[in-house]
Amino acid sequence: QVQLVESGGGLVQAGGSLRLSCAVSGRTFSNYAMGWFRQTPGKERECVTSISWSGLTKYYADSVKGRFTISRDNAKNTVYLQMNSLKPEDTAVYYCAIGRRYNGGSSYDSTEYDYWGRGTHVTVSS
């Protein structure tokens, strides 16, 4: 059974930083792409960033380029999202997801991911 567990969310002031973690079990983590998505009430889930299985290819939404960094530690079966210079509009529930394709590339398309975590709340106060 594939499981993803996010952690690291919380309340932070604008301009601050947070690091989210997502621990994966039940699948050979190192062979699959990973993505971070976020969602706010009334809006569709959007891809924030993703990383290919090799770690060589990354995607970032324009809204987070230069502020967020995705990384993966295959020895720990964990993907990270470092969020700097946070803005109130970054407030959302953040979800991690694992790609459905073996040796898959990074993708912003949610249909390319087949297992999801339950999410972690990030609130950025102004």
C-alpha beads as a LAMMPS data file, in Angstrom:
LAMMPS data file: protein, C-alpha beads

126 atoms
125 bonds

1 atom types
1 bond types

-500.0 500.0 xlo xhi
-500.0 500.0 ylo yhi
-500.0 500.0 zlo zhi

Masses

1 110.0

Atoms # bond

1 1 1 0.000 0.000 0.000
2 1 1 1.440 3.328 -1.061
3 1 1 1.323 6.024 1.583
4 1 1 2.426 9.648 1.541
5 1 1 2.593 11.695 4.705
6 1 1 3.206 15.443 4.617
7 1 1 4.554 17.477 7.494
8 1 1 5.960 20.912 8.182
9 1 1 2.971 23.136 7.585
10 1 1 1.959 25.885 9.950
11 1 1 1.470 29.593 10.462
12 1 1 4.164 31.993 9.323
13 1 1 4.391 35.712 8.733
14 1 1 4.785 37.115 5.251
15 1 1 8.429 37.021 4.216
16 1 1 9.110 33.982 6.340
17 1 1 10.048 30.430 5.406
18 1 1 8.756 26.916 5.863
19 1 1 10.009 23.533 4.765
20 1 1 7.495 20.843 3.955
21 1 1 8.400 17.176 3.925
22 1 1 6.637 14.220 2.376
23 1 1 7.608 10.710 3.388
24 1 1 6.694 7.923 0.987
25 1 1 6.271 4.220 1.659
26 1 1 5.014 1.272 -0.346
27 1 1 6.701 2.156 -3.640
28 1 1 10.288 2.353 -4.863
29 1 1 10.526 6.072 -4.283
30 1 1 13.685 6.618 -6.316
31 1 1 12.013 5.512 -9.555
32 1 1 9.077 7.905 -9.536
33 1 1 8.483 11.586 -10.066
34 1 1 7.090 13.618 -7.186
35 1 1 4.935 16.693 -7.124
36 1 1 3.691 19.313 -4.713
37 1 1 0.233 20.744 -5.273
38 1 1 -1.838 23.261 -3.355
39 1 1 -5.497 24.082 -3.065
40 1 1 -7.596 26.834 -1.547
41 1 1 -11.374 26.749 -1.041
42 1 1 -13.269 27.236 -4.262
43 1 1 -10.214 26.813 -6.469
44 1 1 -8.806 23.905 -8.394
45 1 1 -5.762 22.114 -7.131
46 1 1 -2.676 23.542 -8.803
47 1 1 0.797 22.195 -9.239
48 1 1 3.381 24.217 -7.363
49 1 1 6.415 22.206 -8.338
50 1 1 7.496 18.753 -9.409
51 1 1 10.683 16.760 -9.768
52 1 1 11.538 13.884 -12.063
53 1 1 12.554 10.472 -10.793
54 1 1 16.210 11.336 -11.440
55 1 1 15.990 14.736 -9.819
56 1 1 17.412 16.292 -12.971
57 1 1 14.223 17.908 -14.214
58 1 1 12.057 20.234 -12.174
59 1 1 8.965 22.254 -12.858
60 1 1 7.943 25.400 -10.991
61 1 1 4.777 27.412 -11.304
62 1 1 5.490 31.003 -12.282
63 1 1 4.019 32.196 -8.999
64 1 1 6.715 30.435 -6.954
65 1 1 9.798 30.613 -9.173
66 1 1 12.767 31.958 -7.284
67 1 1 11.066 31.429 -3.909
68 1 1 10.327 27.703 -3.676
69 1 1 12.718 24.794 -4.135
70 1 1 11.887 21.132 -4.498
71 1 1 14.380 18.427 -3.620
72 1 1 14.392 14.729 -2.947
73 1 1 16.371 12.408 -0.715
74 1 1 16.086 8.905 -2.099
75 1 1 17.849 7.398 0.911
76 1 1 15.060 8.732 3.124
77 1 1 12.188 8.233 0.632
78 1 1 11.336 11.866 1.192
79 1 1 10.642 14.885 -0.973
80 1 1 10.969 18.400 0.361
81 1 1 9.521 21.779 -0.474
82 1 1 11.530 24.720 0.786
83 1 1 9.364 27.829 0.742
84 1 1 11.004 31.216 1.191
85 1 1 9.703 34.771 0.976
86 1 1 6.215 33.513 1.663
87 1 1 3.244 35.643 0.702
88 1 1 -0.334 35.621 1.980
89 1 1 -1.415 34.235 -1.394
90 1 1 0.654 31.118 -0.684
91 1 1 -1.876 30.208 1.994
92 1 1 -3.336 26.827 1.051
93 1 1 -3.422 23.149 1.818
94 1 1 -0.319 21.598 0.305
95 1 1 -0.368 18.045 -1.001
96 1 1 2.420 15.818 -2.210
97 1 1 1.848 13.203 -4.866
98 1 1 3.828 10.403 -6.492
99 1 1 3.942 9.868 -10.225
100 1 1 2.229 6.902 -11.820
101 1 1 4.963 6.215 -14.407
102 1 1 8.144 4.301 -13.727
103 1 1 11.101 6.619 -14.350
104 1 1 8.661 9.394 -15.065
105 1 1 9.517 13.004 -15.719
106 1 1 8.355 16.022 -13.793
107 1 1 4.825 17.114 -14.639
108 1 1 2.337 19.760 -13.593
109 1 1 -0.568 17.551 -14.683
110 1 1 -2.363 16.071 -11.686
111 1 1 -3.492 13.070 -13.733
112 1 1 0.156 11.980 -13.938
113 1 1 0.063 11.228 -10.203
114 1 1 -1.763 8.312 -8.663
115 1 1 -1.256 8.539 -4.917
116 1 1 -1.652 11.596 -2.753
117 1 1 -1.024 12.619 0.800
118 1 1 -3.715 14.066 3.033
119 1 1 -2.255 17.536 2.921
120 1 1 -0.696 19.992 5.318
121 1 1 -1.991 23.483 5.996
122 1 1 0.152 26.526 5.311
123 1 1 -1.087 29.906 6.488
124 1 1 0.837 33.072 5.714
125 1 1 -0.251 36.133 7.652
126 1 1 0.238 39.656 6.355

Bonds

1 1 1 2
2 1 2 3
3 1 3 4
4 1 4 5
5 1 5 6
6 1 6 7
7 1 7 8
8 1 8 9
9 1 9 10
10 1 10 11
11 1 11 12
12 1 12 13
13 1 13 14
14 1 14 15
15 1 15 16
16 1 16 17
17 1 17 18
18 1 18 19
19 1 19 20
20 1 20 21
21 1 21 22
22 1 22 23
23 1 23 24
24 1 24 25
25 1 25 26
26 1 26 27
27 1 27 28
28 1 28 29
29 1 29 30
30 1 30 31
31 1 31 32
32 1 32 33
33 1 33 34
34 1 34 35
35 1 35 36
36 1 36 37
37 1 37 38
38 1 38 39
39 1 39 40
40 1 40 41
41 1 41 42
42 1 42 43
43 1 43 44
44 1 44 45
45 1 45 46
46 1 46 47
47 1 47 48
48 1 48 49
49 1 49 50
50 1 50 51
51 1 51 52
52 1 52 53
53 1 53 54
54 1 54 55
55 1 55 56
56 1 56 57
57 1 57 58
58 1 58 59
59 1 59 60
60 1 60 61
61 1 61 62
62 1 62 63
63 1 63 64
64 1 64 65
65 1 65 66
66 1 66 67
67 1 67 68
68 1 68 69
69 1 69 70
70 1 70 71
71 1 71 72
72 1 72 73
73 1 73 74
74 1 74 75
75 1 75 76
76 1 76 77
77 1 77 78
78 1 78 79
79 1 79 80
80 1 80 81
81 1 81 82
82 1 82 83
83 1 83 84
84 1 84 85
85 1 85 86
86 1 86 87
87 1 87 88
88 1 88 89
89 1 89 90
90 1 90 91
91 1 91 92
92 1 92 93
93 1 93 94
94 1 94 95
95 1 95 96
96 1 96 97
97 1 97 98
98 1 98 99
99 1 99 100
100 1 100 101
101 1 101 102
102 1 102 103
103 1 103 104
104 1 104 105
105 1 105 106
106 1 106 107
107 1 107 108
108 1 108 109
109 1 109 110
110 1 110 111
111 1 111 112
112 1 112 113
113 1 113 114
114 1 114 115
115 1 115 116
116 1 116 117
117 1 117 118
118 1 118 119
119 1 119 120
120 1 120 121
121 1 121 122
122 1 122 123
123 1 123 124
124 1 124 125
125 1 125 126
